[in-house]
Each structure stands twice: as structure tokens, then as C-alpha cells.
Amino acid sequence: MARAFLFVLDSFGVGGAHDAAAYGDLGSNTLGHIAEFCAAGAADRAGLRKGPLKLPNMSSLGLLEIGRLASGDYPAGMPLPERIFGLHGAADEVSRGKDTPSGHWEISGTPVMFDWGYFPSEGEAFPPELVEAICSEGGVPGILGNRHASGTEIIARLGEEHIRSGKPICYTSSDSVLQIAAHETHFGLERLLDLCKTVRRLVDPLNIGRVIARPFIGERPADFERTGNRRDFSVPPPEPTLLERLTEAGRKVHAIGKIGDIFAHQGVSRVVKANGNAALMAATLEAMEVAESGDLVFTNFVDFDQLYGHRRDVPGYAAALESFDRALPEIHRRLKAGDLVILTADHGCDPTWRGTEHTRERVPVMAFGPGIRSRDIGIRPTYADIGESVAAHLGIPAGSHGWSFL
């Protein structure tokens, strides 16, 4: 029996979504615009990176052909490889919204065909009755923020007042989310997590996808820093995902990073937390060593989105892609006969786009492993084809959505 490794490069879209205009994202292209900036020298940063985007390993897995297929043009400044290994294509999203749960659940064979609840983008974000309930049931003297905001910006602006007052910083975004930032020591990490559990229950009637704990440290705005103890409190998927189907069949699912949180720990056998792409890669390589026949190792590489996409940091995003690309041979060296690796994304977050939010884009699909021949799998009509391909590879019955491309 084979093993499967499913790696999500969080937010690494390739443009071209058929419904991008409906989301205000027509023309967004995370890969294409990063490559364009790099080729023009606009993504050079002393001590970090310089010149055109260099992704030789992903290029050999068909990334440049994926860019052309999804958006019509090859990414600028990147040389075509002599040979392509494995399956390569792009996938459209059918789920509503462009957030993390929708993308991951659809990847795992369960599209989101309902509308999430959202908070207003102008003025106060949270209704007075919710704020009152957060304070009374959460045991806090009030809240700060109460608006759409960038997490790093609002912590820098309100962090000192939070420390003085004991009021948590509550904010949202264009996603279906309520985020709560609090100081790990002055407020307390466990207290923050308990508060988020309470708020999770309070926003259930509003159909909010996630409540996210955003702990930070530091004493002044200049040194405030979010820690790796983030925790996402998600609603469970609306029907069994690939993960639950695998565990019900007696297989193990190794959830690396925030995967366990995204799926509300449904269908997860083992959770491995790690902070940052380098640590996530190390944890993934360790999981590859211990994964047994029939297992799935599922990793979310969050830095692309959290540190670079939302912060509109093109050089940082480019450098992170190049670092990931350099690590791919380590993944390849750990493969055994019958193994399958799939690289994909859950949405876009074009760092050249207006605003700071996700972008509606197609995502890349690169699949490789011993015995996997090179083939163009075209534009898949749903991310669910990815999960169904994993299901077919691991020999469990097909689900209700998507078709295997194997």
C-alpha cells in the first residue's frame, strides 16, 4: 500500500480564476506578479534575495506550464526547464469565499456550498450584543479594536493599551473570522485560549468560520511580536472530508502545522505544531520518516500567507518560495516506491494587489513520486479533484465531489 503527502503552500495562487471578478480580484496573480516584480528588480532586498525568481525544482515539476495554463502567460524571467517530471495542472475553486477553511475543505473533497457569515467592513465590526456577551461570559472589562484590521498593525497600535487595561484586541478581515490578540504573559496564553473557546460558541449562530487566538509578546510597539502559539477554533466541515474517510478506513493522518485546527480536529490521528516554514519543513520531513503504508501527511506552510501575502511583502514572499524550492530534494530523497506527493495552495494572496486580503485565484497542482509519469492534467473544475486523487492513490472509496486525476 502507498503513502501520500499533501503540502499546501498557503496562498500560492496562479491567477486566472473564472470568477475572480465577482470577488474584486480580476487580474490578481500571486505567482505571476511576484515573478514580474523579481524580473524587474523590484523584489531585491539586501541580504535576502536578488534578481529573477529562482524556482528550478518547482519549474521541473511544471510550475511554469501551470502559470501559462492558468493565466495565459509564462511567469516573467523564469527559464523553462529541459524536462518536466510528474503531473501538473491548475484547479478552480467552487467553494464560496476565498478563505482558509473553504480552500482546505475543498482540497479534501468537501466544497463549501453555503455562505459564511461576515462582519461589516466599515465602522464597528461586532454588534453590541456580541461585544456585551464577550465581556460578560469571557470575563474581560471590555474589548479594543472592533474593526477590520491588519493583525500586526492593530497590535502595534493598541498593544500598550491592552497591557494597561486588560482588554483583548478584537478584529476581523474580509474572511469569516474573529481574531483576538492578547499578550502571552500580561493577559495569559491559557486565558486567551479559554476566551476564544467562549467566543467560538458565541459566534456559532452567526456562521463565522474561525475564531483565531493571536498571542504576542514584547513591551513596546517596536518589539511586539506574534508568537507561534496561534490557535484556530474552526467550525467542523459540513460533511466527512478525506481525513475522516481515511481514519475511518484505519489509516493515519499526520496533521502538520495548523491542519488540525482547520479541520476542527476531525479525522486527525496525530498533530504536530511548528512555527514558521523552516520548522514546518523539518516536522514534515520527520513525519515522512515515520509515516506508514496507507498514511497521509498533510502540511500547511503558513508563512507565504501570514508573513508575506497579507503584509504585501513581495521580496519576502519570493525568498520564502525560493527557500521552499531548495528543500524539495529533501522531500524527494525520503520517498519510497508507491509514494505520491502533491503540492498545491488553498487560495491566492497576491502581494502586489490592493488591500491586504486573500485573492480569488486558481491554484497549482504538482504531483510526483516514483512511477508518476509526466502529464498535463489541465484545469481541474474543483480543488476536490486533489482529495479524490489522494483517496484513489490510498485505495479508499471515492467521495461525493471531484474526480481523481491519476
WOFENZI-V245888 format. One record per run of one state. SS is the DSSP state (alpha for helix, beta for strand, coil for the rest). FROM is the first residue (numbers start at 1). LEN is the number of residues. If there is no record, write none. Layout:
((SS/FROM/LEN) (SS/FROM/LEN))
//
This chain:
((coil/1/3) (beta/4/6) (coil/10/3) (beta/13/1) (coil/14/6) (alpha/20/4) (coil/24/6) (alpha/30/10) (coil/40/5) (beta/45/1) (coil/46/3) (beta/49/1) (coil/50/6) (alpha/56/5) (coil/61/2) (alpha/63/9) (coil/72/15) (beta/87/5) (coil/92/8) (alpha/100/8) (coil/108/20) (alpha/128/11) (coil/139/4) (beta/143/6) (coil/149/2) (alpha/151/15) (coil/166/2) (beta/168/5) (coil/173/4) (beta/177/7) (alpha/184/23) (coil/207/3) (beta/210/8) (coil/218/3) (alpha/221/3) (coil/224/1) (beta/225/2) (coil/227/4) (beta/231/4) (coil/235/7) (alpha/242/7) (coil/249/4) (beta/253/4) (coil/257/2) (alpha/259/4) (coil/263/7) (beta/270/3) (coil/273/4) (alpha/277/14) (coil/291/5) (beta/296/6) (coil/302/1) (alpha/303/7) (coil/310/4) (alpha/314/20) (coil/334/6) (beta/340/5) (coil/345/3) (beta/348/1) (coil/349/10) (beta/359/1) (coil/360/3) (beta/363/6) (coil/369/6) (beta/375/6) (coil/381/3) (alpha/384/11) (coil/395/12))
//
